[in-house]
């Protein structure tokens, strides 16, 4: 699976004017491109197009290089989730109760499927043919896999009510991992056991008691998983074990070239970098004190890790300091720091690795100068 962040936090749309600007004004922001009333974003896998889903139901394709909107089309309800297919031939979007598959050439509606009501979903693609939709917060927790060429459902699991709900900050793909061909599924349970299932023999009962994160490497030759004691295991021809911290983990993700693994502790206070080839690991010391690590995302072209954090400001806890850090695991140092006035909802690296789209409340801004700071 590509390491592209898909975490969709609840978004509150307010009527008041919100100014969303990074405080580190001296570098790195594209002031010419600010997009408002946004619910979801996703960057193309091969170009610098940004797909934007809006509260109005409008879907917009923006070119960050020249700050122009190249195309727009519309669905009937707000676009809560948006996702490019692997080769950018299709775009999947969802409303509360509908999945839309759009064909990029000609911008035509390719397929429309009715879903159970939910505003918070994850979408996974296998190439440009199979799409999987998983309900994140609904009580039914449906998993649906569709062949978009035939419109046929290849797998559907309904009412997975035993799935462990451990909070909106933990992504379901960390606990249920599909490989790129959707032929196999890896599942981790509360005991730290990981099982690989062939989907032809798949039974809904294996979704019970899922609690620990896991992640396939990008080349799908290795599977990383964690147990309840803070150990991380990498399974391939042999099995490596990292005794990291004693922490339980909420998220594990591979870097672009599978050279590194990042792991966030469940209390969101600690971040570790592992290097599978050498069995080395180190803890990342966040520059600002008392930071809560919201999520991380690896660059699409380099071994650079984006870290999004926030810090509650005392004494009334009514304000936060919100940061994005870029970290080089080889040098073990931070290359960039950005501070924002308002909480960060989600981010998306551009395919070139030269820009990042950041969704703050309901406004998108672009950070487009990622050269190392002097």
Secondary structure, DSSP 8 states (H G I E B T S, - for coil): --------------SS-----BS-TTSSEEEEEEE-SEEEEEE-SSSSEEEEEETTSEEEEEETTTTEEEEEEE-SS---EEEE-TTSSEEEEE-SSEEEEEETTTTEEEEEEE--S-S-EEEEEETTTEEEEEESSSSS--EEEEETTTTEEEEEE---TTS----TTS-GGGTEEE-TTSSEEEEEBTTS-EEEEEGGG--GGGGTTB-S-EEE-TTSS-EEEE-TTSEEEEESSSEEEEE--S--EEEEEE-TTSS-EEEEETTS--EEEEETTTTEEEEE--SSTT-EEEEEEE-SSSSEEEEEEEEEETTT--EEEEEEEEEETTTTEEEEEEEESS-EEEEEE-TTSS-EEEEETTEEEEE---S---
